[in-house]
């Protein structure tokens, strides 16, 4: 029997791209899937695709717009009510936005979706994940973090906005968040790791129009890897006994990698945590 048999795995952004292929990879080794998506039509198609690869897969699906913190809170409550335990949480949902937009909470959308959704959902589910130990949290980051730094006086990119720069900073946040959460969960039996999936030919960037959208689509056509390959490291971190006791790491191609110096700054990681907690309205 697979060591993942009947393990409950929650995956955000699970109805397309890397998230869907991660779900398939976990389904074929017997995991119970809890997919988080935004579009019911894509959700139905995703379940159908997973069932074709793993006909006996146990699949549940919840819908939430993770850009909105209130919807993240609703999702956390729904998962608490529905799941007796959580063995793996994979924070995968993310996007890049060409133009600056704000959420109803006044947050820049890249920061809200790519960082705050990871932070808040993990915190809302923390008690259940700790009670399920040994358990794992996997955060999808990116090599795009290199060259980025955080400006705590302008975390919402109000002064000068660049879609790619905001994305870079959000991926830096993912790594810093991973390090700090791993530190806070040390000794609980919960491991927290993050990864670079590669430049993947997924729906990433498709919602952007104009030259930016054309450039993203062209780059994917020329240089991107398949979503299956992009999902490999997420599946590895969720399942491999090799990382059962390793925490706080950054992985690329299923191997431990070294992130940028900015991503290894634990003082900045702690400050980001405190700011994020204040935004989310939870105790730091």
Backbone as CSV, one residue per row, in Angstrom:
resi,resn,N_x,N_y,N_z,CA_x,CA_y,CA_z,C_x,C_y,C_z
1,UNK,0.851,-1.208,0.000,0.000,0.000,0.000,0.879,1.248,0.000
2,UNK,0.508,2.238,-0.811,1.257,3.491,-0.872,1.207,4.210,0.470
3,UNK,2.315,4.873,0.812,2.335,5.638,2.057,1.378,6.821,2.001
4,UNK,0.911,7.186,0.808,-0.045,8.282,0.660,-1.489,7.787,0.640
5,UNK,-1.718,6.479,0.747,-3.075,5.957,0.692,-3.958,6.613,1.736
6,UNK,-5.024,7.258,1.258,-6.029,7.916,2.100,-5.512,9.145,2.845
7,UNK,-4.302,9.616,2.534,-3.835,10.879,3.100,-4.641,12.022,2.482
8,UNK,-5.077,12.961,3.296,-5.892,14.070,2.803,-4.982,15.217,2.379
9,UNK,-5.059,15.558,1.094,-4.203,16.596,0.517,-5.063,17.734,-0.015
10,UNK,-4.873,18.922,0.529,-5.574,20.125,0.094,-4.664,20.877,-0.870
11,UNK,-5.175,21.202,-2.063,-4.368,21.842,-3.094,-5.112,23.065,-3.614
12,UNK,-4.518,24.247,-3.475,-5.139,25.449,-4.045,-4.713,25.593,-5.506
13,UNK,-5.543,26.276,-6.282,-5.236,26.426,-7.703,-5.162,25.085,-8.396
14,UNK,-6.086,24.180,-8.031,-5.958,22.774,-8.416,-6.748,22.392,-9.657
15,UNK,-7.383,23.346,-10.333,-8.238,22.978,-11.460,-7.583,23.184,-12.813
16,UNK,-6.310,23.584,-12.835,-5.595,23.714,-14.104,-4.098,23.746,-13.824
17,UNK,-3.308,23.611,-14.877,-1.866,23.807,-14.797,-1.160,22.911,-13.800
18,UNK,-0.199,23.507,-13.099,0.625,22.771,-12.146,-0.231,22.175,-11.030
19,UNK,-1.213,22.917,-10.549,-2.057,22.418,-9.469,-2.820,21.168,-9.865
20,UNK,-3.361,21.149,-11.077,-4.098,19.979,-11.557,-3.161,18.786,-11.718
21,UNK,-1.990,19.012,-12.279,-1.050,17.906,-12.457,-0.523,17.403,-11.109
22,UNK,-0.396,18.306,-10.138,-0.040,17.884,-8.777,-1.131,16.983,-8.215
23,UNK,-2.377,17.374,-8.421,-3.504,16.566,-7.943,-3.487,15.182,-8.588
24,UNK,-3.232,15.127,-9.881,-3.169,13.837,-10.574,-2.046,12.979,-9.992
25,UNK,-0.881,13.597,-9.788,0.251,12.866,-9.230,-0.038,12.287,-7.860
26,UNK,-0.806,13.003,-7.054,-1.164,12.515,-5.724,-2.285,11.486,-5.784
27,UNK,-3.199,11.661,-6.727,-4.310,10.715,-6.861,-3.812,9.319,-7.238
28,UNK,-2.831,9.255,-8.116,-2.368,7.946,-8.589,-1.620,7.171,-7.506
29,UNK,-1.213,7.850,-6.428,-0.574,7.125,-5.314,-1.531,6.977,-4.131
30,UNK,-2.820,7.235,-4.373,-3.834,6.901,-3.393,-4.287,7.989,-2.459
31,UNK,-3.811,9.226,-2.641,-4.208,10.304,-1.743,-5.671,10.690,-1.951
32,UNK,-6.290,11.168,-0.890,-7.622,11.768,-0.977,-7.444,13.243,-1.299
33,UNK,-8.084,13.716,-2.338,-7.866,15.072,-2.821,-8.968,16.027,-2.376
34,UNK,-8.534,17.213,-1.955,-9.457,18.322,-1.720,-8.959,19.452,-2.598
35,UNK,-9.650,19.645,-3.713,-9.246,20.643,-4.694,-9.866,21.989,-4.353
36,UNK,-9.066,23.043,-4.492,-9.571,24.407,-4.329,-9.466,25.102,-5.673
37,UNK,-10.591,25.559,-6.187,-10.619,26.245,-7.466,-11.493,27.480,-7.389
38,UNK,-11.610,28.132,-8.522,-12.416,29.353,-8.574,-13.568,29.221,-9.565
39,UNK,-13.380,28.410,-10.601,-14.331,28.308,-11.706,-14.977,26.917,-11.696
40,UNK,-16.278,26.818,-11.453,-16.937,25.506,-11.403,-16.781,24.689,-12.687
41,UNK,-16.787,25.337,-13.837,-16.636,24.592,-15.096,-15.265,23.931,-15.158
42,UNK,-14.227,24.662,-14.779,-12.886,24.063,-14.762,-12.793,23.003,-13.670
43,UNK,-13.541,23.198,-12.581,-13.540,22.208,-11.520,-14.093,20.873,-11.991
44,UNK,-15.206,20.910,-12.709,-15.803,19.679,-13.237,-14.836,19.008,-14.213
45,UNK,-14.215,19.800,-15.083,-13.268,19.245,-16.050,-12.054,18.637,-15.358
46,UNK,-11.605,19.281,-14.272,-10.442,18.779,-13.536,-10.747,17.440,-12.886
47,UNK,-11.903,17.333,-12.251,-12.285,16.074,-11.611,-12.361,14.961,-12.662
48,UNK,-12.914,15.291,-13.820,-13.023,14.300,-14.893,-11.634,13.846,-15.351
49,UNK,-10.700,14.780,-15.475,-9.354,14.431,-15.913,-8.647,13.560,-14.880
50,UNK,-8.802,13.898,-13.608,-8.174,13.100,-12.552,-8.753,11.689,-12.539
51,UNK,-10.060,11.585,-12.700,-10.724,10.280,-12.676,-10.270,9.397,-13.842
52,UNK,-9.920,10.025,-14.945,-9.427,9.231,-16.077,-8.083,8.599,-15.749
53,UNK,-7.279,9.293,-14.950,-5.967,8.767,-14.568,-6.028,7.878,-13.333
54,UNK,-6.954,8.187,-12.441,-7.085,7.430,-11.181,-8.577,7.225,-10.909
55,UNK,-9.191,6.226,-11.549,-10.652,6.059,-11.493,-11.235,5.948,-10.087
56,UNK,-10.466,5.430,-9.140,-10.997,5.258,-7.781,-10.665,6.425,-6.860
57,UNK,-10.146,7.505,-7.421,-9.730,8.644,-6.594,-10.901,9.223,-5.812
58,UNK,-10.622,9.568,-4.554,-11.591,10.223,-3.667,-11.341,11.722,-3.784
59,UNK,-12.295,12.445,-4.360,-12.081,13.862,-4.675,-13.229,14.710,-4.138
60,UNK,-12.867,15.756,-3.423,-13.822,16.801,-3.034,-13.319,18.112,-3.627
61,UNK,-14.218,19.045,-3.842,-13.797,20.323,-4.411,-14.540,21.469,-3.727
62,UNK,-13.801,22.522,-3.447,-14.358,23.747,-2.872,-13.976,24.912,-3.778
63,UNK,-14.834,25.913,-3.835,-14.573,27.072,-4.679,-14.396,28.320,-3.822
64,UNK,-13.371,29.103,-4.177,-13.115,30.346,-3.450,-12.241,31.255,-4.296
65,UNK,-12.523,32.539,-4.251,-11.669,33.539,-4.894,-10.632,33.956,-3.864
66,UNK,-9.437,33.396,-3.967,-8.420,33.576,-2.934,-7.788,34.961,-2.940
67,UNK,-8.157,35.803,-3.894,-7.726,37.203,-3.844,-8.381,37.913,-2.661
68,UNK,-9.559,37.436,-2.257,-10.346,38.086,-1.203,-10.126,37.392,0.137
69,UNK,-9.662,38.138,1.130,-9.392,37.552,2.437,-10.658,37.013,3.099
70,UNK,-11.800,37.632,2.859,-13.028,37.108,3.445,-13.366,35.735,2.869
71,UNK,-13.082,35.522,1.593,-13.340,34.227,0.981,-12.327,33.188,1.457
72,UNK,-11.107,33.607,1.741,-10.120,32.692,2.318,-10.597,32.236,3.699
73,UNK,-11.136,33.172,4.473,-11.661,32.823,5.802,-12.841,31.856,5.681
74,UNK,-13.729,32.111,4.732,-14.862,31.204,4.519,-14.359,29.815,4.138
75,UNK,-13.348,29.767,3.295,-12.780,28.488,2.878,-12.172,27.755,4.069
76,UNK,-11.433,28.471,4.894,-10.842,27.858,6.080,-11.898,27.234,6.973
77,UNK,-13.007,27.946,7.167,-14.091,27.424,8.006,-14.725,26.188,7.368
78,UNK,-14.899,26.222,6.043,-15.501,25.083,5.348,-14.602,23.854,5.426
79,UNK,-13.300,24.047,5.291,-12.376,22.914,5.362,-12.308,22.348,6.767
80,UNK,-12.352,23.218,7.773,-12.387,22.751,9.160,-13.613,21.871,9.404
81,UNK,-14.736,22.292,8.860,-15.976,21.546,9.069,-15.981,20.220,8.307
82,UNK,-15.311,20.189,7.156,-15.402,19.029,6.271,-14.328,17.978,6.513
83,UNK,-13.169,18.378,7.046,-12.023,17.470,7.067,-11.627,17.074,8.485
84,UNK,-11.559,15.790,8.768,-11.147,15.348,10.099,-9.660,15.568,10.346
85,UNK,-8.891,15.632,9.257,-7.458,15.901,9.367,-6.973,16.473,8.045
86,UNK,-5.787,17.044,8.055,-5.149,17.525,6.828,-3.697,17.054,6.873
87,UNK,-3.358,16.148,5.981,-2.009,15.594,5.957,-1.052,16.450,5.143
88,UNK,-1.554,17.059,4.074,-0.726,17.903,3.216,-1.545,19.106,2.774
89,UNK,-0.971,20.294,2.906,-1.539,21.512,2.321,-0.552,22.015,1.289
90,UNK,-1.015,22.157,0.048,-0.165,22.692,-1.023,-0.731,24.037,-1.448
91,UNK,-0.030,25.107,-1.096,-0.390,26.461,-1.520,0.203,26.684,-2.905
92,UNK,-0.652,26.579,-3.915,-0.199,26.602,-5.296,-0.774,27.765,-6.112
93,UNK,-1.960,28.236,-5.751,-2.638,29.250,-6.561,-1.808,30.528,-6.657
94,UNK,-1.724,31.074,-7.855,-0.971,32.317,-8.036,-1.229,32.908,-9.406
95,UNK,-0.844,34.155,-9.572,-1.056,34.836,-10.853,-0.128,36.028,-10.961
96,UNK,-0.049,36.556,-12.181,0.677,37.799,-12.436,-0.307,38.771,-13.084
97,UNK,-0.265,40.032,-12.683,-1.202,41.031,-13.177,-0.440,42.197,-13.806
98,UNK,-0.719,42.441,-15.071,-0.025,43.491,-15.794,-0.289,44.868,-15.197
99,UNK,-1.549,45.133,-14.853,-1.928,46.433,-14.302,-2.226,46.299,-12.812
100,UNK,-1.917,47.341,-12.083,-2.168,47.314,-10.646,-3.666,47.402,-10.370
101,UNK,-4.159,46.463,-9.586,-5.546,46.477,-9.131,-5.559,46.222,-7.633
102,UNK,-6.561,46.783,-6.959,-6.695,46.594,-5.519,-7.903,45.729,-5.205
103,UNK,-7.793,44.967,-4.127,-8.929,44.184,-3.652,-9.825,45.069,-2.792
104,UNK,-10.952,44.506,-2.345,-11.865,45.246,-1.472,-11.197,45.605,-0.156
105,UNK,-10.136,44.861,0.208,-9.405,45.145,1.442,-8.282,46.165,1.226
106,UNK,-8.165,46.683,-0.001,-7.129,47.660,-0.288,-5.760,47.062,-0.535
107,UNK,-5.707,45.760,-0.800,-4.433,45.100,-1.070,-4.201,45.003,-2.572
108,UNK,-2.954,45.163,-2.969,-2.596,44.921,-4.368,-2.822,43.447,-4.655
109,UNK,-3.408,43.108,-5.833,-3.896,41.754,-6.079,-2.793,40.695,-6.085
110,UNK,-1.619,41.021,-6.598,-0.534,40.034,-6.617,-0.148,39.658,-5.200
111,UNK,0.031,40.645,-4.353,0.381,40.420,-2.952,-0.728,39.638,-2.248
112,UNK,-1.981,40.014,-2.541,-3.124,39.367,-1.888,-3.213,37.888,-2.245
113,UNK,-3.128,37.571,-3.527,-3.292,36.195,-3.971,-2.039,35.357,-3.738
114,UNK,-0.894,35.870,-4.151,0.328,35.057,-4.133,0.955,34.930,-2.749
115,UNK,0.708,35.886,-1.875,1.267,35.788,-0.522,0.208,35.672,0.566
116,UNK,-0.712,36.632,0.638,-1.633,36.643,1.772,-2.542,35.413,1.803
117,UNK,-2.929,34.897,0.644,-3.752,33.685,0.642,-2.980,32.508,1.220
118,UNK,-1.678,32.391,0.888,-0.835,31.346,1.484,-0.800,31.513,3.000
119,UNK,-0.509,32.738,3.408,-0.341,33.028,4.829,-1.617,32.748,5.611
120,UNK,-2.724,33.307,5.154,-3.961,33.219,5.933,-4.524,31.802,5.927
121,UNK,-4.551,31.134,4.781,-5.094,29.777,4.753,-4.259,28.837,5.627
122,UNK,-2.939,28.981,5.567,-2.075,28.144,6.413,-2.343,28.387,7.887
123,UNK,-2.539,29.638,8.264,-2.829,29.956,9.654,-4.204,29.436,10.084
124,UNK,-5.189,29.560,9.212,-6.527,29.081,9.542,-6.565,27.560,9.715
125,UNK,-5.704,26.862,8.970,-5.683,25.400,9.013,-4.576,24.852,9.900
126,UNK,-3.795,25.743,10.506,-2.612,25.297,11.245,-2.951,24.277,12.337
127,UNK,-3.957,24.568,13.135,-4.300,23.678,14.247,-4.639,22.274,13.744
128,UNK,-5.404,22.191,12.647,-5.792,20.888,12.106,-4.572,20.162,11.516
129,UNK,-3.678,20.911,10.874,-2.478,20.305,10.288,-1.549,19.792,11.380
130,UNK,-1.381,20.561,12.444,-0.524,20.129,13.560,-1.110,18.885,14.217
131,UNK,-2.428,18.854,14.384,-3.076,17.688,14.993,-2.956,16.448,14.121
132,UNK,-2.659,16.639,12.833,-2.542,15.525,11.890,-1.100,15.059,11.713
133,UNK,-0.153,15.642,12.432,1.267,15.339,12.245,1.551,13.842,12.408
134,UNK,2.532,13.329,11.623,3.423,14.056,10.717,2.684,14.528,9.467
135,UNK,2.806,15.800,9.168,2.095,16.404,8.050,3.002,17.431,7.370
136,UNK,2.542,17.942,6.250,3.414,18.800,5.444,2.660,19.992,4.860
137,UNK,3.375,21.105,4.743,2.901,22.275,4.003,3.903,22.523,2.889
138,UNK,3.396,22.676,1.675,4.235,22.901,0.498,3.788,24.206,-0.155
139,UNK,4.728,25.126,-0.350,4.425,26.427,-0.941,5.111,26.556,-2.293
140,UNK,4.348,26.873,-3.322,4.916,27.038,-4.660,5.459,28.456,-4.785
141,UNK,6.778,28.569,-4.864,7.454,29.855,-5.017,7.967,29.949,-6.457
142,UNK,9.131,30.550,-6.674,9.655,30.664,-8.035,11.066,31.230,-8.013
143,UNK,11.858,30.837,-9.017,13.163,31.453,-9.234,13.030,32.936,-9.571
144,UNK,11.827,33.356,-9.930,11.598,34.773,-10.211,11.868,35.649,-8.998
145,UNK,12.019,35.042,-7.814,12.285,35.846,-6.617,13.653,36.511,-6.660
146,UNK,14.544,35.978,-7.487,15.924,36.496,-7.500,15.950,37.937,-8.013
147,UNK,16.664,38.772,-7.299,16.750,40.188,-7.646,15.720,41.044,-6.945
148,UNK,14.780,40.414,-6.253,13.737,41.170,-5.558,14.116,41.423,-4.106
149,UNK,13.648,42.533,-3.589,13.723,42.839,-2.160,12.370,43.394,-1.741
150,UNK,12.111,43.395,-0.437,10.842,43.917,0.059,11.017,45.334,0.575
151,UNK,10.113,46.208,0.168,10.057,47.568,0.679,8.829,47.637,1.584
152,UNK,9.061,47.612,2.898,7.933,47.575,3.824,7.173,48.897,3.865
153,UNK,7.732,49.925,3.268,7.009,51.190,3.155,6.122,51.223,1.920
154,UNK,6.262,50.197,1.059,5.452,50.160,-0.164,5.168,48.709,-0.578
155,UNK,4.701,47.896,0.366,4.416,46.492,0.061,3.317,46.344,-0.982
156,UNK,2.452,47.350,-1.099,1.341,47.268,-2.039,1.663,47.906,-3.392
157,UNK,2.935,48.218,-3.623,3.392,48.728,-4.933,2.577,49.923,-5.405
158,UNK,2.336,50.856,-4.488,1.535,52.032,-4.839,2.351,53.089,-5.564
159,UNK,3.639,53.168,-5.250,4.441,54.253,-5.820,4.812,53.991,-7.275
160,UNK,5.336,52.805,-7.526,5.699,52.446,-8.898,5.322,50.993,-9.092
161,UNK,4.433,50.736,-10.048,3.975,49.368,-10.240,4.527,48.764,-11.517
162,UNK,5.054,47.581,-11.380,5.432,46.740,-12.512,4.874,45.359,-12.221
163,UNK,4.141,44.787,-13.166,3.539,43.482,-12.935,4.569,42.424,-12.596
164,UNK,5.683,42.422,-13.322,6.689,41.394,-13.060,7.392,41.653,-11.744
165,UNK,7.672,42.917,-11.425,8.336,43.210,-10.143,7.437,42.817,-8.969
166,UNK,6.147,43.089,-9.078,5.217,42.688,-8.014,5.190,41.164,-7.880
167,UNK,5.256,40.468,-9.005,5.292,39.009,-8.975,6.579,38.517,-8.312
168,UNK,7.706,39.114,-8.679,8.978,38.740,-8.059,8.914,38.876,-6.537
169,UNK,8.390,40.003,-6.089,8.316,40.241,-4.643,7.390,39.241,-3.962
170,UNK,6.307,38.876,-4.631,5.383,37.911,-4.027,6.038,36.542,-3.883
171,UNK,6.876,36.184,-4.839,7.568,34.895,-4.762,8.671,34.927,-3.699
172,UNK,9.281,36.082,-3.515,10.207,36.258,-2.391,9.443,36.091,-1.075
173,UNK,8.251,36.656,-1.009,7.417,36.488,0.189,7.146,35.014,0.468
174,UNK,6.904,34.231,-0.576,6.628,32.800,-0.383,7.775,32.100,0.325
175,UNK,9.011,32.421,-0.055,10.174,31.764,0.537,10.390,32.243,1.965
176,UNK,10.260,33.543,2.181,10.407,34.083,3.534,9.320,33.538,4.462
177,UNK,8.105,33.446,3.960,7.002,32.877,4.735,7.295,31.423,5.097
178,UNK,7.819,30.675,4.142,8.159,29.267,4.384,9.166,29.145,5.516
179,UNK,10.206,29.966,5.475,11.248,29.910,6.506,10.691,30.224,7.891
180,UNK,9.880,31.263,7.970,9.355,31.672,9.275,8.320,30.676,9.793
181,UNK,7.468,30.157,8.904,6.484,29.174,9.349,7.188,27.895,9.802
182,UNK,8.238,27.492,9.087,9.004,26.308,9.501,9.592,26.512,10.895
183,UNK,10.089,27.720,11.149,10.653,28.016,12.472,9.578,27.928,13.548
184,UNK,8.406,28.469,13.258,7.330,28.483,14.242,6.738,27.091,14.486
185,UNK,6.839,26.217,13.496,6.290,24.876,13.639,7.352,23.839,14.005
186,UNK,8.543,24.296,14.292,9.618,23.372,14.661,9.204,22.541,15.881
187,UNK,9.377,21.229,15.774,9.044,20.348,16.885,7.617,19.850,16.901
188,UNK,6.786,20.302,15.953,5.375,19.891,15.927,5.143,18.653,15.062
189,UNK,6.138,18.280,14.264,5.945,17.188,13.310,5.426,17.654,11.969
190,UNK,5.279,18.969,11.792,4.858,19.534,10.514,6.085,20.102,9.810
191,UNK,6.324,19.677,8.571,7.401,20.258,7.781,6.828,21.262,6.797
192,UNK,7.607,22.295,6.502,7.189,23.348,5.586,8.322,23.581,4.588
193,UNK,8.049,23.376,3.313,9.056,23.590,2.277,8.434,24.308,1.094
194,UNK,9.291,24.905,0.268,8.803,25.612,-0.916,9.622,25.195,-2.129
195,UNK,9.201,25.638,-3.290,9.817,25.136,-4.513,9.674,26.093,-5.682
196,UNK,10.541,25.851,-6.657,10.434,26.470,-7.976,9.906,25.410,-8.932
197,UNK,8.728,25.616,-9.547,8.177,24.594,-10.436,8.786,24.603,-11.829
198,UNK,9.492,25.689,-12.182,9.946,25.890,-13.554,9.012,26.865,-14.254
199,UNK,9.388,27.270,-15.445,8.534,28.134,-16.256,7.597,27.217,-17.029
200,UNK,6.337,27.226,-16.647,5.401,26.191,-17.062,4.394,26.717,-18.080
201,UNK,4.094,25.876,-19.047,3.076,26.210,-20.053,1.693,25.923,-19.476
202,UNK,1.244,26.816,-18.615,-0.061,26.685,-17.962,-0.913,27.897,-18.341
203,UNK,-1.983,28.148,-17.594,-2.807,29.335,-17.826,-2.164,30.590,-17.245
204,UNK,-0.976,30.448,-16.659,-0.284,31.565,-16.024,-0.156,32.745,-16.986
205,UNK,-0.657,33.906,-16.542,-0.531,35.128,-17.324,-1.557,35.303,-18.419
206,UNK,-2.438,34.301,-18.623,-3.354,34.370,-19.759,-4.429,35.432,-19.613
207,UNK,-4.683,35.901,-18.395,-5.724,36.902,-18.198,-5.266,38.313,-18.562
208,UNK,-3.994,38.460,-18.881,-3.465,39.777,-19.235,-3.567,40.001,-20.742
209,UNK,-3.947,41.209,-21.099,-4.077,41.540,-22.508,-2.877,42.321,-23.029
210,UNK,-3.023,42.895,-24.229,-1.996,43.756,-24.800,-0.681,43.050,-25.060
211,UNK,0.365,43.859,-25.182,1.688,43.317,-25.489,2.201,42.407,-24.380
212,UNK,1.853,42.740,-23.138,2.293,41.920,-22.011,1.757,40.497,-22.150
213,UNK,0.455,40.382,-22.413,-0.150,39.063,-22.567,0.429,38.305,-23.743
214,UNK,0.663,39.002,-24.843,1.264,38.364,-26.027,2.667,37.866,-25.709
215,UNK,3.445,38.692,-24.996,4.816,38.313,-24.653,4.847,37.072,-23.761
216,UNK,3.941,37.013,-22.777,3.888,35.841,-21.890,3.547,34.588,-22.685
217,UNK,2.556,34.680,-23.574,2.150,33.511,-24.358,3.269,33.061,-25.299
218,UNK,3.972,34.017,-25.899,5.081,33.675,-26.791,6.211,33.012,-26.017
219,UNK,6.531,33.559,-24.839,7.601,32.978,-24.026,7.253,31.554,-23.618
220,UNK,5.995,31.319,-23.280,5.589,29.964,-22.895,5.728,29.011,-24.072
221,UNK,5.392,29.491,-25.262,5.480,28.635,-26.450,6.928,28.246,-26.745
222,UNK,7.844,29.167,-26.481,9.247,28.940,-26.819,9.999,28.181,-25.728
223,UNK,9.776,28.573,-24.467,10.681,28.112,-23.405,10.035,27.305,-22.287
224,UNK,8.723,27.209,-22.251,8.075,26.615,-21.078,8.114,25.094,-21.095
225,UNK,8.096,24.529,-19.886,7.988,23.084,-19.717,6.531,22.702,-19.531
226,UNK,6.243,21.418,-19.584,4.852,20.965,-19.421,4.408,21.091,-17.965
227,UNK,3.096,21.232,-17.735,2.606,21.242,-16.359,2.975,19.968,-15.593
228,UNK,3.032,18.828,-16.279,3.419,17.582,-15.617,4.814,17.707,-15.009
229,UNK,5.757,18.222,-15.782,7.113,18.418,-15.264,7.118,19.470,-14.165
230,UNK,6.318,20.510,-14.340,6.257,21.565,-13.330,5.729,21.086,-12.001
231,UNK,4.886,20.052,-12.027,4.285,19.533,-10.795,5.196,18.562,-10.057
232,UNK,6.259,18.105,-10.686,7.070,17.022,-10.121,7.615,17.355,-8.734
233,UNK,8.099,18.582,-8.537,8.695,18.920,-7.248,7.631,19.095,-6.169
234,UNK,6.466,19.587,-6.540,5.358,19.661,-5.562,4.982,18.271,-5.078
235,UNK,4.851,17.328,-6.012,4.507,15.957,-5.639,5.618,15.345,-4.782
236,UNK,6.857,15.609,-5.158,8.007,15.101,-4.386,7.956,15.599,-2.941
237,UNK,7.744,16.902,-2.758,7.734,17.462,-1.404,6.526,16.986,-0.599
238,UNK,5.446,16.637,-1.275,4.259,16.153,-0.578,4.356,14.686,-0.191
239,UNK,5.200,13.920,-0.899,5.167,12.467,-0.737,6.471,11.818,-0.326
240,UNK,7.595,12.390,-0.681,8.854,11.657,-0.547,9.296,11.483,0.905
241,UNK,9.692,10.274,1.275,10.260,10.080,2.618,11.598,10.797,2.785
242,UNK,12.233,11.159,1.672,13.524,11.856,1.740,13.416,13.208,2.426
243,UNK,12.225,13.826,2.393,12.053,15.156,2.993,11.123,15.111,4.206
244,UNK,10.893,13.919,4.732,9.953,13.779,5.849,10.380,14.570,7.075
245,UNK,11.695,14.759,7.236,12.185,15.479,8.416,12.892,16.775,8.053
246,UNK,12.820,17.162,6.796,13.477,18.398,6.360,12.459,19.522,6.284
247,UNK,12.826,20.676,6.785,11.868,21.777,6.806,12.573,23.100,6.553
248,UNK,11.822,24.052,5.998,12.348,25.382,5.735,13.145,25.498,4.466
249,UNK,13.104,24.469,3.609,13.946,24.440,2.420,13.279,24.986,1.175
250,UNK,14.133,25.289,0.206,13.711,25.743,-1.122,14.234,24.716,-2.124
251,UNK,13.349,24.177,-2.962,13.695,23.065,-3.844,13.484,23.434,-5.311
252,UNK,14.334,22.864,-6.144,14.249,23.025,-7.595,14.592,21.674,-8.205
253,UNK,13.723,21.177,-9.086,13.919,19.862,-9.726,14.125,18.755,-8.685
254,UNK,13.329,18.820,-7.636,13.328,17.803,-6.565,14.640,17.761,-5.789
255,UNK,15.390,18.834,-5.827,16.632,18.914,-5.064,16.674,20.207,-4.270
256,UNK,17.294,20.126,-3.095,17.444,21.323,-2.281,18.298,22.333,-3.026
257,UNK,17.836,23.577,-3.078,18.532,24.648,-3.788,18.766,25.807,-2.826
258,UNK,19.588,26.742,-3.253,19.890,27.916,-2.435,19.182,29.132,-3.015
259,UNK,18.238,29.715,-2.279,17.572,30.919,-2.781,18.479,32.136,-2.653
260,UNK,17.988,33.273,-3.068,18.782,34.503,-2.996,19.097,34.873,-1.553
261,UNK,20.083,35.748,-1.385,20.431,36.217,-0.038,19.230,36.897,0.622
262,UNK,18.457,37.661,-0.157,17.279,38.340,0.396,16.259,37.331,0.916
263,UNK,16.189,36.161,0.292,15.240,35.141,0.700,15.697,34.361,1.923
264,UNK,16.929,34.592,2.349,17.461,33.903,3.527,17.552,34.822,4.750
265,UNK,16.976,36.013,4.647,17.065,37.005,5.717,15.954,36.741,6.738
266,UNK,16.317,36.116,7.850,15.305,35.723,8.825,14.680,36.905,9.548
267,UNK,15.404,38.001,9.662,14.818,39.197,10.280,13.705,39.751,9.393
268,UNK,13.944,39.764,8.091,12.915,40.215,7.153,11.744,39.243,7.161
269,UNK,12.039,37.941,7.266,10.967,36.939,7.326,10.066,37.176,8.530
270,UNK,10.664,37.477,9.678,9.861,37.743,10.884,9.037,39.016,10.724
271,UNK,9.635,40.028,10.130,8.891,41.279,9.938,7.734,41.077,8.963
272,UNK,7.971,40.328,7.894,6.901,40.045,6.943,5.765,39.313,7.639
273,UNK,6.098,38.370,8.511,5.072,37.640,9.253,4.227,38.609,10.090
274,UNK,4.897,39.500,10.808,4.177,40.438,11.668,3.256,41.355,10.865
275,UNK,3.749,41.836,9.726,2.932,42.702,8.871,1.750,41.924,8.302
276,UNK,2.006,40.698,7.865,0.951,39.863,7.287,-0.122,39.542,8.321
277,UNK,0.312,39.237,9.549,-0.646,38.948,10.615,-1.526,40.170,10.892
278,UNK,-0.911,41.349,10.886,-1.675,42.562,11.127,-2.691,42.780,10.015
279,UNK,-2.303,42.566,8.764,-3.225,42.706,7.635,-4.376,41.709,7.765
280,UNK,-4.053,40.475,8.158,-5.061,39.416,8.259,-5.919,39.535,9.501
281,UNK,-5.474,40.370,10.449,-6.241,40.538,11.677,-6.124,39.369,12.632
282,UNK,-4.944,38.738,12.652,-4.714,37.623,13.567,-3.510,37.932,14.452
283,UNK,-3.365,37.187,15.533,-2.251,37.417,16.455,-0.934,37.081,15.779
284,UNK,0.073,37.942,15.937,1.366,37.694,15.290,2.143,36.575,15.957
